Amino acid sequence: MSKNKKPVVAESSLSNERQKEEARKKFHFFLTQVRFLEGKLLTVVDASYSDREQREAIKSLVKKEVRNWSDWVHQLIIHAVAPSEDGGIPPSSSPEAI
């Protein structure tokens, strides 16, 4: 074997790590955009409801759904987990289980 050849296994794992890092960067950018949209939606809610209690309840619902959705996308992008038949994340694909 010549001195210039590197082990294929090391290159393969390095390439895999680079792909994971790229996926993380893309997800971070995506998540930043989702958070921006969430802020815009919450501003619309603020302007739409005069009753403070109702406004806070709606904002809480919007935040919860945005977070649930972004967590679902995180599972798909980072962990390559297929969604369940109902469109949700399968229970066994929580971040702790992966």
C-alpha positions as CSV (number, residue, x, y, z in Angstrom):
1,M,0.0,0.0,0.0
2,S,1.3,3.5,-0.9
3,K,1.9,6.1,1.8
4,N,-0.6,8.5,0.2
5,K,-3.6,6.3,0.6
6,K,-5.9,7.0,3.6
7,P,-8.1,4.4,5.1
8,V,-11.5,4.4,3.4
9,V,-13.3,4.0,6.7
10,A,-12.0,7.2,8.1
11,E,-13.0,9.2,5.0
12,S,-16.4,7.6,5.1
13,S,-17.0,8.5,8.8
14,L,-15.7,12.0,8.2
15,S,-18.0,12.5,5.2
16,N,-20.9,11.2,7.4
17,E,-20.0,13.7,10.1
18,R,-19.9,16.5,7.5
19,Q,-23.3,15.6,6.3
20,K,-24.6,15.6,9.9
21,E,-23.1,19.0,10.5
22,E,-24.6,20.4,7.2
23,A,-28.0,19.0,8.3
24,R,-27.7,20.7,11.7
25,K,-26.8,24.0,10.0
26,K,-29.7,23.8,7.6
27,F,-32.1,22.9,10.4
28,H,-30.8,25.8,12.5
29,F,-31.5,28.2,9.6
30,F,-34.9,26.7,9.1
31,L,-35.7,26.9,12.8
32,T,-34.7,30.6,12.8
33,Q,-37.2,31.2,10.0
34,V,-39.9,29.3,11.8
35,R,-39.3,31.3,15.0
36,F,-39.5,34.5,12.9
37,L,-42.9,33.4,11.5
38,E,-44.1,32.5,15.0
39,G,-43.3,36.0,16.1
40,K,-45.3,37.4,13.3
41,L,-48.2,35.2,14.0
42,L,-48.2,36.2,17.7
43,T,-48.2,39.8,16.7
44,V,-51.3,39.2,14.6
45,V,-52.9,37.5,17.6
46,D,-52.0,40.5,19.8
47,A,-53.7,42.8,17.4
48,S,-56.8,40.6,16.9
49,Y,-58.0,40.1,20.5
50,S,-58.7,42.8,23.0
51,D,-59.5,40.5,25.9
52,R,-56.2,39.7,27.6
53,E,-57.1,36.3,28.8
54,Q,-58.4,35.2,25.4
55,R,-55.3,36.7,23.7
56,E,-52.9,34.8,26.0
57,A,-54.8,31.5,25.5
58,I,-54.6,31.8,21.7
59,K,-51.0,32.8,21.8
60,S,-50.3,29.7,24.0
61,L,-52.0,27.5,21.4
62,V,-50.0,29.0,18.5
63,K,-46.7,28.6,20.4
64,K,-47.5,25.0,21.3
65,E,-48.4,24.1,17.7
66,V,-45.4,25.8,16.2
67,R,-43.1,24.0,18.7
68,N,-44.8,20.6,18.1
69,W,-44.4,21.1,14.3
70,S,-40.8,22.2,14.5
71,D,-40.0,19.2,16.7
72,W,-41.6,16.9,14.1
73,V,-39.5,18.5,11.4
74,H,-36.4,18.1,13.6
75,Q,-37.1,14.4,13.8
76,L,-37.4,14.1,10.0
77,I,-34.3,16.2,9.2
78,I,-31.8,15.2,11.8
79,H,-32.9,11.7,12.7
80,A,-34.5,10.7,9.4
81,V,-37.5,9.3,11.3
82,A,-40.6,8.6,9.2
83,P,-43.8,10.2,10.4
84,S,-46.6,7.9,11.7
85,E,-49.7,7.2,9.6
86,D,-51.6,10.0,11.3
87,G,-48.8,12.5,10.4
88,G,-47.4,12.7,13.9
89,I,-44.1,11.5,15.3
90,P,-44.1,7.9,16.3
91,P,-43.9,7.5,20.1
92,S,-40.6,5.6,19.8
93,S,-38.9,8.4,17.9
94,S,-38.6,10.9,20.8
95,P,-35.1,12.5,21.0
96,E,-34.4,10.5,24.1
97,A,-35.1,7.2,22.3
98,I,-32.9,8.0,19.3
